[in-house]
Amino acid sequence: MSVSTAASDQSVCTPLAVLGRDVTVPLVTGGEVTYAALDYAASAPALQRVWDDVAAYAPYYGSVHRGAGYLSQLSTDLFENARRTVADFLDCRAGDQVIFTRSTTDSLNLLARAIPADCQVFVFETEHHASLLPWQDARVTYLNAPRTPQQAVETLERALADRDPYGPALVCVTGASNVTGELWPVRELAAAAHAHGARIVLDAAQLAPHHPVSVADLDVDWVAFSGHKLYAPFGSGVLAGRADWLRAAEPYLAGGGASRKVTRREDGGVAVEWHETAARHEAGSPNVIGAYAIASACKALTEAGWDTLVAREQHLVRTVREGLAEVPEVRILSLFGDDAPRVGVLSFVVEGWNSSHFAAALSAEYGIGVRDGLFCAHPLVRTLLGSDPQTQGECGAPEAAPGEKSLNAIRVSFGAGTPDEHVQRFVDAVKELVAEGAKWQYRTEEGRCVPAV
Protein backbone atom coordinates (compact mmCIF):
# COMPACT_ATOMS: atom_id res chain seq x y z
CA MET A 1 0.00 0.00 0.00
CA SER A 2 1.48 3.33 -0.99
CA VAL A 3 0.57 6.95 -0.46
CA SER A 4 0.05 9.14 -3.53
CA THR A 5 2.66 11.82 -4.14
CA ALA A 6 0.93 14.18 -6.52
CA ALA A 7 2.33 17.45 -7.84
CA SER A 8 3.00 20.22 -5.34
CA ASP A 9 0.14 22.35 -6.61
CA GLN A 10 -2.21 19.75 -5.10
CA SER A 11 -0.96 20.78 -1.65
CA VAL A 12 -2.76 24.13 -1.75
CA CYS A 13 -6.22 22.70 -2.42
CA THR A 14 -8.92 24.06 -0.18
CA PRO A 15 -9.74 21.88 2.87
CA LEU A 16 -13.20 20.35 2.98
CA ALA A 17 -15.74 22.36 4.97
CA VAL A 18 -16.26 20.98 8.48
CA LEU A 19 -18.34 22.04 11.46
CA GLY A 20 -16.47 24.09 14.05
CA ARG A 21 -14.02 25.63 11.61
CA ASP A 22 -14.88 29.12 12.86
CA VAL A 23 -15.21 28.33 16.57
CA THR A 24 -13.14 30.59 18.80
CA VAL A 25 -11.80 29.66 22.24
CA PRO A 26 -10.40 31.79 25.07
CA LEU A 27 -6.69 31.78 25.92
CA VAL A 28 -5.45 31.94 29.51
CA THR A 29 -3.09 34.70 28.44
CA GLY A 30 -6.02 36.81 27.23
CA GLY A 31 -8.10 37.14 24.10
CA GLU A 32 -9.53 34.48 21.82
CA VAL A 33 -8.31 32.51 18.84
CA THR A 34 -9.86 30.23 16.23
CA TYR A 35 -9.69 26.69 17.60
CA ALA A 36 -7.20 24.40 15.83
CA ALA A 37 -8.72 20.91 16.06
CA LEU A 38 -5.74 18.59 15.65
CA ASP A 39 -7.15 15.46 17.28
CA TYR A 40 -8.75 13.88 14.21
CA ALA A 41 -7.50 10.44 15.19
CA ALA A 42 -9.86 10.50 18.18
CA SER A 43 -12.87 12.09 16.46
CA ALA A 44 -12.84 14.08 13.25
CA PRO A 45 -15.18 17.07 12.94
CA ALA A 46 -18.33 16.42 10.94
CA LEU A 47 -18.23 17.47 7.31
CA GLN A 48 -20.61 20.34 6.59
CA ARG A 49 -21.97 18.21 3.74
CA VAL A 50 -22.84 15.44 6.19
CA TRP A 51 -24.52 17.82 8.60
CA ASP A 52 -26.56 19.40 5.80
CA ASP A 53 -27.68 16.00 4.50
CA VAL A 54 -28.74 14.86 7.96
CA ALA A 55 -30.58 18.12 8.62
CA ALA A 56 -32.46 17.78 5.34
CA TYR A 57 -33.53 14.23 6.22
CA ALA A 58 -34.37 14.82 9.90
CA PRO A 59 -38.01 15.98 9.34
CA TYR A 60 -38.67 12.75 7.45
CA TYR A 61 -37.27 10.44 10.12
CA GLY A 62 -39.31 7.29 10.65
CA SER A 63 -39.07 3.75 12.01
CA VAL A 64 -36.92 1.52 9.81
CA HIS A 65 -38.25 -1.83 8.49
CA ARG A 66 -41.30 -1.64 10.71
CA GLY A 67 -43.88 0.64 9.20
CA ALA A 68 -46.20 0.94 6.22
CA GLY A 69 -46.32 4.72 6.40
CA TYR A 70 -44.54 6.98 3.96
CA LEU A 71 -41.89 8.22 6.39
CA SER A 72 -41.10 4.70 7.53
CA GLN A 73 -40.74 3.52 3.95
CA LEU A 74 -38.58 6.53 3.13
CA SER A 75 -36.32 5.88 6.13
CA THR A 76 -36.03 2.20 5.23
CA ASP A 77 -34.98 3.05 1.69
CA LEU A 78 -32.50 5.58 3.04
CA PHE A 79 -31.02 3.02 5.44
CA GLU A 80 -30.63 0.31 2.81
CA ASN A 81 -29.27 2.76 0.25
CA ALA A 82 -26.68 3.78 2.85
CA ARG A 83 -25.65 0.14 3.07
CA ARG A 84 -25.10 0.01 -0.70
CA THR A 85 -23.17 3.30 -0.63
CA VAL A 86 -20.80 1.92 2.01
CA ALA A 87 -20.35 -1.29 0.00
CA ASP A 88 -19.38 0.80 -3.03
CA PHE A 89 -17.06 2.99 -0.93
CA LEU A 90 -15.23 -0.13 0.31
CA ASP A 91 -15.30 -1.85 -3.09
CA CYS A 92 -16.91 -4.91 -1.53
CA ARG A 93 -17.26 -8.19 -3.39
CA ALA A 94 -20.52 -9.72 -4.49
CA GLY A 95 -22.00 -11.54 -1.51
CA ASP A 96 -20.24 -9.44 1.14
CA GLN A 97 -22.41 -8.13 3.95
CA VAL A 98 -22.36 -4.59 5.32
CA ILE A 99 -23.47 -4.47 8.95
CA PHE A 100 -24.05 -1.17 10.74
CA THR A 101 -22.68 -1.08 14.28
CA ARG A 102 -21.85 1.55 16.88
CA SER A 103 -18.12 1.82 16.18
CA THR A 104 -14.97 -0.06 15.17
CA THR A 105 -14.85 -1.50 18.69
CA ASP A 106 -18.40 -2.75 18.35
CA SER A 107 -17.68 -4.19 14.89
CA LEU A 108 -14.66 -6.19 16.03
CA ASN A 109 -16.44 -7.45 19.13
CA LEU A 110 -19.27 -8.59 16.85
CA LEU A 111 -16.82 -10.50 14.68
CA ALA A 112 -15.15 -11.96 17.77
CA ARG A 113 -18.55 -13.37 18.75
CA ALA A 114 -19.02 -14.82 15.26
CA ILE A 115 -15.74 -16.71 14.79
CA PRO A 116 -15.87 -20.52 15.03
CA ALA A 117 -15.38 -21.94 18.51
CA ASP A 118 -11.99 -23.50 17.72
CA CYS A 119 -10.62 -20.48 15.81
CA GLN A 120 -7.04 -19.36 16.37
CA VAL A 121 -6.56 -15.59 16.32
CA PHE A 122 -3.30 -13.79 15.54
CA VAL A 123 -2.92 -10.12 16.41
CA PHE A 124 0.10 -7.83 16.70
CA GLU A 125 0.70 -6.16 20.07
CA THR A 126 0.82 -2.88 18.16
CA GLU A 127 -2.95 -2.80 17.64
CA HIS A 128 -5.39 -0.31 19.12
CA HIS A 129 -7.25 -1.85 22.04
CA ALA A 130 -10.37 -2.08 19.86
CA SER A 131 -8.64 -4.73 17.76
CA LEU A 132 -6.27 -6.07 20.44
CA LEU A 133 -8.74 -7.03 23.17
CA PRO A 134 -11.95 -8.56 21.71
CA TRP A 135 -10.34 -11.96 21.07
CA GLN A 136 -9.55 -12.98 24.64
CA ASP A 137 -12.17 -15.73 24.66
CA ALA A 138 -10.47 -17.33 21.65
CA ARG A 139 -7.11 -19.05 21.26
CA VAL A 140 -5.17 -15.86 20.65
CA THR A 141 -1.49 -15.35 19.82
CA TYR A 142 -0.09 -11.87 20.36
CA LEU A 143 2.74 -11.09 17.96
CA ASN A 144 5.68 -8.86 18.85
CA ALA A 145 5.98 -5.39 17.35
CA PRO A 146 7.76 -5.51 13.98
CA ARG A 147 10.29 -2.86 13.03
CA THR A 148 9.76 -3.01 9.27
CA PRO A 149 6.78 -3.89 7.06
CA GLN A 150 8.67 -6.93 5.78
CA GLN A 151 9.31 -8.07 9.34
CA ALA A 152 5.58 -7.84 10.01
CA VAL A 153 4.88 -10.21 7.13
CA GLU A 154 7.66 -12.59 8.17
CA THR A 155 6.50 -12.60 11.80
CA LEU A 156 2.97 -13.48 10.73
CA GLU A 157 4.14 -16.20 8.35
CA ARG A 158 6.19 -17.89 11.08
CA ALA A 159 3.28 -17.80 13.50
CA LEU A 160 0.84 -19.18 10.94
CA ALA A 161 3.25 -21.95 9.93
CA ASP A 162 3.19 -23.24 13.52
CA ARG A 163 -0.60 -23.26 13.89
CA ASP A 164 -3.03 -26.15 13.62
CA PRO A 165 -3.28 -26.43 9.81
CA TYR A 166 -6.79 -27.90 9.87
CA GLY A 167 -8.63 -25.48 12.14
CA PRO A 168 -10.00 -22.01 11.32
CA ALA A 169 -7.74 -19.03 11.91
CA LEU A 170 -8.12 -15.27 11.82
CA VAL A 171 -5.55 -12.47 11.57
CA CYS A 172 -6.44 -8.99 12.83
CA VAL A 173 -4.34 -6.06 11.64
CA THR A 174 -4.56 -2.29 11.46
CA GLY A 175 -4.40 -0.39 8.19
CA ALA A 176 -2.78 2.73 9.66
CA SER A 177 -1.47 3.05 13.20
CA ASN A 178 -3.42 5.35 15.50
CA VAL A 179 -0.10 6.18 17.21
CA THR A 180 2.42 6.65 14.40
CA GLY A 181 0.14 7.00 11.37
CA GLU A 182 2.28 4.47 9.53
CA LEU A 183 0.64 2.36 6.84
CA TRP A 184 0.82 -1.39 7.34
CA PRO A 185 1.43 -3.87 4.48
CA VAL A 186 -2.17 -5.03 4.44
CA ARG A 187 -2.15 -6.64 1.00
CA GLU A 188 0.99 -8.65 1.83
CA LEU A 189 -0.36 -9.68 5.23
CA ALA A 190 -3.62 -10.80 3.60
CA ALA A 191 -1.69 -12.88 1.07
CA ALA A 192 0.30 -14.49 3.90
CA ALA A 193 -2.86 -15.25 5.86
CA HIS A 194 -4.63 -16.82 2.90
CA ALA A 195 -1.55 -18.84 1.92
CA HIS A 196 -1.77 -20.51 5.34
CA GLY A 197 -5.54 -21.03 5.25
CA ALA A 198 -6.37 -18.13 7.57
CA ARG A 199 -8.72 -15.20 7.18
CA ILE A 200 -7.96 -11.56 7.91
CA VAL A 201 -9.89 -8.59 9.28
CA LEU A 202 -8.70 -5.04 8.66
CA ASP A 203 -9.12 -2.36 11.33
CA ALA A 204 -9.53 0.63 9.01
CA ALA A 205 -10.52 3.17 11.67
CA GLN A 206 -7.46 5.30 10.91
CA LEU A 207 -7.09 4.29 7.27
CA ALA A 208 -10.54 4.88 5.78
CA PRO A 209 -10.67 8.64 6.60
CA HIS A 210 -7.29 9.24 4.93
CA HIS A 211 -6.88 6.73 2.14
CA PRO A 212 -9.08 4.67 -0.22
CA VAL A 213 -9.88 1.18 1.07
CA SER A 214 -10.72 -1.60 -1.39
CA VAL A 215 -11.81 -4.89 0.15
CA ALA A 216 -11.40 -6.57 -3.23
CA ASP A 217 -7.96 -5.15 -4.02
CA LEU A 218 -6.49 -5.66 -0.54
CA ASP A 219 -8.14 -9.11 -0.48
CA VAL A 220 -9.18 -8.85 3.16
CA ASP A 221 -12.08 -10.90 4.47
CA TRP A 222 -13.56 -8.15 6.66
CA VAL A 223 -13.05 -4.46 7.29
CA ALA A 224 -14.20 -2.37 10.24
CA PHE A 225 -14.29 1.39 10.73
CA SER A 226 -16.05 4.13 12.70
CA GLY A 227 -18.21 6.97 11.45
CA HIS A 228 -16.92 9.49 13.99
CA LYS A 229 -13.42 9.23 12.50
CA LEU A 230 -14.82 9.48 8.95
CA TYR A 231 -16.35 12.95 9.47
CA ALA A 232 -19.75 11.44 10.37
CA PRO A 233 -21.12 11.81 13.92
CA PHE A 234 -24.01 9.97 15.65
CA GLY A 235 -22.26 6.88 17.03
CA SER A 236 -22.16 4.59 14.01
CA GLY A 237 -19.72 2.09 12.56
CA VAL A 238 -19.38 -0.62 9.95
CA LEU A 239 -18.35 -4.25 9.72
CA ALA A 240 -18.21 -5.39 6.09
CA GLY A 241 -17.07 -8.63 4.52
CA ARG A 242 -17.70 -12.33 4.09
CA ALA A 243 -21.11 -13.58 5.13
CA ASP A 244 -20.57 -17.24 6.04
CA TRP A 245 -19.22 -16.91 9.59
CA LEU A 246 -21.71 -14.13 10.28
CA ARG A 247 -24.64 -16.23 9.06
CA ALA A 248 -23.53 -19.24 11.12
CA ALA A 249 -23.11 -17.29 14.37
CA GLU A 250 -25.76 -16.56 16.94
CA PRO A 251 -27.00 -12.97 16.63
CA TYR A 252 -24.77 -10.41 18.29
CA LEU A 253 -27.90 -9.06 19.99
CA ALA A 254 -31.15 -11.00 20.34
CA GLY A 255 -34.28 -9.03 19.61
CA GLY A 256 -36.60 -7.54 17.05
CA GLY A 257 -35.18 -7.11 13.59
CA ALA A 258 -32.72 -9.98 13.96
CA SER A 259 -35.52 -12.54 14.06
CA ARG A 260 -37.38 -13.65 10.94
CA LYS A 261 -39.89 -15.92 12.67
CA VAL A 262 -40.70 -16.62 16.33
CA THR A 263 -43.14 -19.33 17.46
CA ARG A 264 -44.16 -20.95 20.73
CA ARG A 265 -42.95 -24.48 21.35
CA GLU A 266 -45.01 -27.21 22.95
CA ASP A 267 -42.74 -27.13 26.00
CA GLY A 268 -43.71 -23.49 26.60
CA GLY A 269 -40.55 -21.93 25.20
CA VAL A 270 -40.04 -20.11 21.94
CA ALA A 271 -38.41 -21.18 18.69
CA VAL A 272 -36.55 -18.53 16.73
CA GLU A 273 -35.58 -18.44 13.08
CA TRP A 274 -32.94 -15.74 12.59
CA HIS A 275 -32.30 -13.66 9.49
CA GLU A 276 -29.32 -14.63 7.36
CA THR A 277 -28.80 -11.11 6.05
CA ALA A 278 -27.03 -8.26 7.85
CA ALA A 279 -30.22 -7.80 9.89
CA ARG A 280 -29.19 -10.90 11.89
CA HIS A 281 -26.71 -8.73 13.78
CA GLU A 282 -28.68 -5.46 13.78
CA ALA A 283 -31.35 -6.19 16.40
CA GLY A 284 -33.38 -3.27 17.72
CA SER A 285 -34.17 0.02 16.06
CA PRO A 286 -31.11 0.87 13.96
CA ASN A 287 -29.27 4.16 14.01
CA VAL A 288 -30.58 5.27 10.64
CA ILE A 289 -29.22 8.80 11.03
CA GLY A 290 -25.79 7.42 11.86
CA ALA A 291 -25.87 5.11 8.85
CA TYR A 292 -27.01 7.93 6.59
CA ALA A 293 -24.23 10.16 7.95
CA ILE A 294 -21.62 7.53 7.12
CA ALA A 295 -23.00 7.16 3.60
CA SER A 296 -22.97 10.94 3.15
CA ALA A 297 -19.32 11.09 4.26
CA CYS A 298 -18.41 8.25 1.91
CA LYS A 299 -19.95 10.14 -1.00
CA ALA A 300 -18.30 13.42 -0.04
CA LEU A 301 -14.81 11.90 0.18
CA THR A 302 -15.25 10.01 -3.07
CA GLU A 303 -16.49 13.09 -4.91
CA ALA A 304 -13.66 15.23 -3.52
CA GLY A 305 -11.19 12.81 -5.12
CA TRP A 306 -8.74 10.66 -3.19
CA ASP A 307 -5.71 11.77 -5.21
CA THR A 308 -6.36 15.37 -4.21
CA LEU A 309 -7.17 14.56 -0.58
CA VAL A 310 -4.13 12.34 -0.10
CA ALA A 311 -1.76 14.80 -1.80
CA ARG A 312 -2.94 17.68 0.37
CA GLU A 313 -2.67 15.63 3.55
CA GLN A 314 0.87 14.58 2.65
CA HIS A 315 1.72 18.27 2.31
CA LEU A 316 0.50 18.77 5.89
CA VAL A 317 2.45 15.71 7.08
CA ARG A 318 5.63 17.15 5.57
CA THR A 319 4.98 20.51 7.21
CA VAL A 320 4.70 18.91 10.64
CA ARG A 321 7.61 16.52 10.25
CA GLU A 322 9.97 19.14 8.83
CA GLY A 323 8.93 21.66 11.49
CA LEU A 324 9.41 19.24 14.39
CA ALA A 325 12.74 18.11 12.94
CA GLU A 326 14.04 21.62 13.61
CA VAL A 327 13.51 21.12 17.36
CA PRO A 328 16.27 18.87 18.78
CA GLU A 329 14.25 18.19 21.94
CA VAL A 330 11.42 16.57 19.94
CA ARG A 331 11.46 12.88 19.04
CA ILE A 332 8.81 11.56 16.63
CA LEU A 333 7.73 8.00 17.40
CA SER A 334 7.97 5.43 14.63
CA LEU A 335 8.01 1.68 14.12
CA PHE A 336 9.05 1.56 10.47
CA GLY A 337 11.34 4.59 10.23
CA ASP A 338 11.23 8.12 8.85
CA ASP A 339 10.63 7.06 5.26
CA ALA A 340 7.58 4.90 6.00
CA PRO A 341 4.38 6.07 4.28
CA ARG A 342 1.87 7.42 6.77
CA VAL A 343 -1.42 9.26 7.17
CA GLY A 344 -1.93 12.48 9.12
CA VAL A 345 -1.25 11.00 12.56
CA LEU A 346 2.05 11.64 14.40
CA SER A 347 3.07 11.09 18.01
CA PHE A 348 6.10 12.56 19.70
CA VAL A 349 7.77 13.32 23.00
CA VAL A 350 9.56 16.47 24.10
CA GLU A 351 12.70 16.04 26.17
CA GLY A 352 12.25 17.36 29.71
CA TRP A 353 8.50 17.90 29.33
CA ASN A 354 5.56 16.08 30.84
CA SER A 355 3.37 15.25 27.83
CA SER A 356 0.16 16.20 29.63
CA HIS A 357 1.71 19.55 30.58
CA PHE A 358 2.80 20.19 27.00
CA ALA A 359 -0.63 19.33 25.57
CA ALA A 360 -2.37 21.48 28.17
CA ALA A 361 -0.16 24.44 27.30
CA LEU A 362 -0.88 24.01 23.58
CA SER A 363 -4.59 24.21 24.38
CA ALA A 364 -4.66 26.93 27.01
CA GLU A 365 -2.06 29.26 25.49
CA TYR A 366 -2.45 28.62 21.75
CA GLY A 367 -5.97 27.24 21.22
CA ILE A 368 -4.64 23.97 19.77
CA GLY A 369 -6.32 20.67 20.59
CA VAL A 370 -4.07 17.58 20.54
CA ARG A 371 -4.07 14.31 22.50
CA ASP A 372 -1.65 13.10 25.15
CA GLY A 373 -1.32 9.73 26.84
CA LEU A 374 -1.09 6.15 25.54
CA PHE A 375 -3.88 6.47 22.92
CA CYS A 376 -5.65 3.15 23.75
CA ALA A 377 -2.59 1.37 22.37
CA HIS A 378 -0.63 0.80 25.57
CA PRO A 379 1.69 -2.03 24.43
CA LEU A 380 2.68 -0.13 21.28
CA VAL A 381 3.39 3.16 23.04
CA ARG A 382 5.34 1.36 25.76
CA THR A 383 7.43 -0.31 23.06
CA LEU A 384 8.08 2.99 21.28
CA LEU A 385 8.95 4.84 24.49
CA GLY A 386 10.84 1.99 26.10
CA SER A 387 9.31 2.96 29.44
CA ASP A 388 6.99 1.74 32.16
CA PRO A 389 3.99 4.11 32.26
CA GLN A 390 2.64 2.93 35.61
CA THR A 391 3.64 6.14 37.42
CA GLN A 392 3.04 9.71 36.37
CA GLY A 393 4.50 12.91 37.76
CA GLU A 394 2.76 16.17 38.50
CA CYS A 395 2.06 18.12 35.33
CA GLY A 396 3.82 21.24 36.57
CA ALA A 397 7.12 19.40 36.76
CA PRO A 398 9.02 17.67 33.98
CA GLU A 399 7.85 14.12 33.47
CA ALA A 400 11.40 13.04 32.71
CA ALA A 401 14.71 14.76 33.13
CA PRO A 402 16.94 15.11 30.06
CA GLY A 403 18.16 11.69 29.04
CA GLU A 404 15.44 9.85 30.97
CA LYS A 405 12.57 7.96 29.36
CA SER A 406 9.17 9.54 28.82
CA LEU A 407 6.06 7.99 30.35
CA ASN A 408 3.55 8.90 27.62
CA ALA A 409 3.37 10.85 24.39
CA ILE A 410 1.66 13.68 22.51
CA ARG A 411 -0.32 13.02 19.34
CA VAL A 412 -1.20 15.48 16.60
CA SER A 413 -3.63 14.36 13.90
CA PHE A 414 -5.37 16.08 11.02
CA GLY A 415 -7.19 15.38 7.77
CA ALA A 416 -9.35 16.65 4.96
CA GLY A 417 -10.80 19.56 6.95
CA THR A 418 -7.56 20.90 8.43
CA PRO A 419 -6.45 24.37 7.26
CA ASP A 420 -2.75 24.90 6.59
CA GLU A 421 -2.77 27.70 9.17
CA HIS A 422 -3.70 25.29 11.98
CA VAL A 423 -0.78 23.02 11.20
CA GLN A 424 1.66 25.91 10.94
CA ARG A 425 0.36 27.36 14.21
CA PHE A 426 1.01 24.01 15.88
CA VAL A 427 4.59 23.85 14.60
CA ASP A 428 5.28 27.43 15.70
CA ALA A 429 3.73 26.77 19.12
CA VAL A 430 5.89 23.71 19.69
CA LYS A 431 9.02 25.68 18.86
CA GLU A 432 8.01 28.55 21.14
CA LEU A 433 7.08 26.31 24.09
CA VAL A 434 10.34 24.40 23.89
CA ALA A 435 12.40 27.59 23.56
CA GLU A 436 10.59 29.78 26.10
CA GLY A 437 8.56 27.46 28.31
CA ALA A 438 4.92 27.78 29.33
CA LYS A 439 3.61 31.25 30.17
CA TRP A 440 1.09 29.93 32.71
CA GLN A 441 1.11 27.77 35.82
CA TYR A 442 -0.52 24.33 35.64
CA ARG A 443 -1.67 21.72 38.15
CA THR A 444 -2.91 18.13 38.14
CA GLU A 445 -6.66 17.68 38.59
CA GLU A 446 -8.17 14.18 38.51
CA GLY A 447 -5.21 12.90 36.53
CA ARG A 448 -5.29 15.71 33.97
CA CYS A 449 -3.05 18.72 33.60
CA VAL A 450 -5.06 21.97 33.67
CA PRO A 451 -4.29 25.69 34.04
CA ALA A 452 -3.86 26.58 37.72
CA VAL A 453 -6.50 29.32 37.49
N, C-alpha and C positions, 0 to 999 in steps of 0.2 A: 504494500500500500504506500503510495507516495503522495506528497502534497504538491499541488500545482504551483509553478513559479512563473506566473504570467508577467507581461511587460510592466515596467515601473509605473506607467500611466494608470494601471488598474488600481494602484495603491491610493489614489486620491478620490476614488468613487465615494459618493455620499453614503453614510451609514443608513441602515433601514430605520424608519421611524418607530420608536418604542415609547411606551408610557413612562412618565417620570423624567423625560429628558430635560425638562425645564424646571424641575423641582430645585428649590434652594434650601440650604440648611445653614444654621447658625454656626459660627466658629467661636471657640472659647476666647480667642484673642480679639474678638469684636467683628461685627459685620456678618455678612452672609455670602455664600458662594454657591454656584450651581453644583449639585451633588454629582460626583463622579462614581458611578456604580461599577466597580471592578471586582465583583464577586459572582460573575456569571456561572461559574462552575457549581455554585450552590443553588442559585435560582436566577435565571435570566429574566430581565424585564419583559413584559408582554409586548408583542408587536402591536402597533396601532391598528394594523390591518386585522389582527385577530380580535382585538377589542371591538372594533367596528362591526365585524361579522357577528360576534356574539350579541352585541347590543341590538342589531337588526333582527336577530332571531328571537330574542328574549320574549317579546309579546306573544309569540306563537308557540311558546313552550307547552308541551303536553306529555302525557304518560306514554312511554315507549312500549310497543308490542302488546299493549293491553287495552286499546280503546278503538271504537268504531268511528269516533268523532273526527272532524277534519284536522284539528290541531294534533291529536294523537297520531293520526296517519302521517301528517307532515313531519312530526318529530321522529317517527319510526323511519321514514325515508331518509331524513337527515342523518340519523344515527348509522344506518346501514351504508349510506353513501360515504360517510366518514371512514367506515371500515375499508371500503374500496379505495378511497384516496390514500390511506395509510399503506395499503398493499402496493399501490403503484409507487409511492414514495420510497418504499423499501425494495422495490423490484422483486416482489415475492414470486415464487413459483406457483404454477397451477396446483391446486390442492392444499396449499398452505392456509393455515387459519390465522386470523388477526383477532386477538382477544384484548378487550379494553380492561385495564386494571387501574389501580390507584397510583402506581409509580413503578420504577425499575425494581425496587425492593419487593414490592408486591408481585411483580411479574416473575421474578426469580424464585420467590417462595412458592408461587403457584407451580412452577415447573418442578421444583424440588418435591412437591407433593405428588407429582404425576410420573416421576421416573419409576421404572420397575423396581421391585423390592430388593433384588440382588444386584442393583446397579453400582458400579464403581465410579466415583467422581474424582476428577483431577482438577485442581485449582492452584494457581500460583499464589504465594503469600502476598504478592504485590497488589492484589485486588482490593477494591473498595469493599467495605463490610457488607454491602448489599449483595455482592456476588461471592464473598468469602464465607459467610456464615450460614446461609440457608441449608447447606448440605450435611449438617452435623448428624442427622439421623441416618445417613447413608454411609457406605464404606468410602471414606474420603481420604485422598492423599494430597497433602499440601506440598507444593513444589517450591524450592528455594528461588529467591529473586535472581533472575538472569542479569547479566551485565551487557549483553548484546542481543539483538533480535535473533541472530543465528543460535546463540546459546539457549534462548527460550525454546526454539524448535527442537534442538538437540536434547534439552532436558525433558521435554514432553515425550519425545520419541523413546528415550530410555525408560521412562516410567511406564509408558504404554506397552513396551516390549516385555515388561515383567508382570503384566496383569494376567488375570484369568482370560485366556483367549476366547472362551466360549460364552462368557456372560456379557450383559450389556454394560456399556461404559459411556460416560459423559465428561467432556472437557468444558470448563467455564473460563472464559478469558475476556479481558477488557479490550475495547477498540482503541481508546486513548486514555491514558492515565489521568485520574482526577488530581494527582499530586504534581506530576512533572509535565503533563500535556503530551508526552511522547506517544507516537503511534506504534501499536504493536503489529507484528507480522501475522495478521489474522488469516489471510489466504493460505500462508504456509503452515500455520498451526492447524487449520481446517484440513488441509491435505494430509498432514501427519496423523491427525485423529482418524480420518476415514481410512487411511492405509492400514491402521491397526484395528479396524472394526468398531471404532468409537464414534459418538456424535459430539457436536460442539454447539454451545450457546454463547452468543456474543453479547456482552454488556456494552451497549452503545450509548449509554447515558451521556458520556462526554464526547462521543464521536459524532452522533447524528446531528447535533446543532452546528457543527463546524465543517462537516465533510460529507459528501454523498455516501450512502450505505446501500449496497446492493446484495441482498440475500443470495441471489443467483450467482453473481460474479464471485463473491467471497466464498460461496459454497458452504455457508454455515447452516446448521439445522434450525436454530432459533435465534432471534434477536430480541432484546429488551431495551426499552428506553422510557424516559419520563417526559411528560408534557412541560413541566415547569422549568426544565432546562432547554426546551425547544421553543421558548418564547410563547408558551401557551399555559395560562394559569388553570385553576379549578381542580387540582388534585387528580390528574389522570395520567395513565401510562399505557404501555403496549407490550404484549408478548405476541410475537408473530413467528410462525414456522410450521414444522411438520405436524400433522394432525394425529398420527397413530397413537403415540403415547398419551396425548391429551384426551383422545376418545376412550382409551382403555382405563383411564384413571377415574377414581371417584371424584365427583365435583368438588372443586376447591371450597365452595360454599354450598350448603344444601338450602334450597328454598325455591320460591316462585321464579320462573324464567328458566331455571336450569332443568326443570322437570317437564317432560313431554306428556306423561300420563301417570296419574296416581289413583290407585284403587284400594279398597279395603280387602284384606285377606280374611279367610274363614277363622283364623286364630285371633282375630281382632286387631292385628297390625295393619300396616299399609305396604303396598307394593309400589315401587317407583320405577318408571322407565325414563331414563335421562336423555336429554338431547345429545346428539353426536356432533353438532356444530359448535361454534364458539360460545353459544348460549349456555352450554354445559357448565362453563366456568364463569358465568356472568350473572349469578343469581341475584335477585333483588332488583330494585329500580336502578337502571344504569345511569351513570353520570353523562347524560347526553350532551350537556353544555361542555363538559371537559373533552369528550370525544370530538365534538364539532370544533373546539378550539385547536386541538391537535391537527385536525385535518386542514383547518385554515392556515396554520403555521407551515404545514407541509407544502401547501400550494404557494404560499408567499415565498418560501425559500427556493422552491423550484423555479418560480417565475423570475426571481431576482437573478438567478444564474449562479451555479456553484463555482464556475471558473472565476467570476468576478468576486464573489464572497470570499473564497479561499485566498485569492491573491491579495485582497485588501487586508484580511486578517494576518497574513504572513508579513505584510508591511508593518502592522502593529507589533507583531512578535519581534521583528528585527529592531524596532524602536526601543522596546523594553530591554531586550538582551544587550544591545549595544550600549544603552544608557547605563544599565547596571554594571556592565563590564568596566565602566570608568570609575567604579567605586571599589577600591581594593578590599574594603571590609565586607562586601557582599559576596556570598557564595550561592550560586544557583544550583538547585538540586537536580540530579539527573541519574538515570540508570544506564542509558545507552550512549551518553556522551553529547558534546556540544553540537555535533553535526546531525543528530537524529532528527527526523521530521517530527513536528509537533503541532498541536492546535494551540489556541490562545489561553493556555493555562501554564503558569510558571510558579514554582515555590522557591523560596530562598531564605537564608538566614543572614543576620547582620552581626558581625563580630562585636561582642561586648554589650549587645542589646538583648533584653527580654522581648521575645516576639510579640507577646500581648501588649507590651508597652509601646512598641513600634507601631503596631496596627492601630492602637488607640490614638496615638499622636497623629497618624495620617488622617484619621477621621475627625478628631476634635479640632486640629489646627489647619487642616487643608481641605476638609470636606470630601475625603476619598474613602470609599468603602472597600476594604479587602477582607480576607479571612486569615485568622491565625489559629494554630493548634496542630492537630494530627489528622484532620480532614477525613475522619471515618475510614482511615487506611493506616491503622496504627503499626502493623508489622512493616509496611513499606517505609513509612516515615522514620521508624526506628532504624531500619537498615540504612537509609540514606544519611541519617544524622550520626549513626554509630553511637547512640546514647540511650540511656534508660530514662524514660519520661515520667517515672513514678512520682518524682518530687518536682515542685515548681516554686520558684522564688517570688518574692513580692514584685509587683510590676514596676515600682519606682526604682528598683535597683537592677543592675545588669543581671540577666539570667545566667550568663556565663562570662567569666573573665577572659581576656584575650588568650587564645590558645586552648581554652577549654571547650568542651562539646556543648552544643545547644540542646535544649530539651524539646523544643517544638519549632515550627516554621511559620512563615508568612506566605500566603498565596495570593497572587494577583491573576484575575481571569477576565476575559473580555470576548466580544464576538461581533455579530453583524450590526448591532445597534450602538457600538462604542465610537464616539467621536475621537479624532486624532488628539484633540486638545486634552481630553481626559487622560490619555496615556502619557502625553508629554508632561502634564501636571504631576502625574505620579512619579515619573522619572526625576523631575526637578525636586519634588518633595523629598524623595529618598536621599538625594545628594545633599540637600540642605539639612535634613535631620542628622545625617551621619556627620556632617562637617560642623554643625552648630549646636546640636542637641535639641531636646524638646524645649519649648518656650513656656510650658505649663507644668504644674505638679500633678502627679497621678497617684492613685491608690488602688488597692485590690478590694473588690466588692463582690462577694459570692463567686469567687473564682475568676472574675473578669477584671481587667484593668480599665479604669474609668477616670475622667478628670476629677481632681480632688474637690473642686467646687462645681 
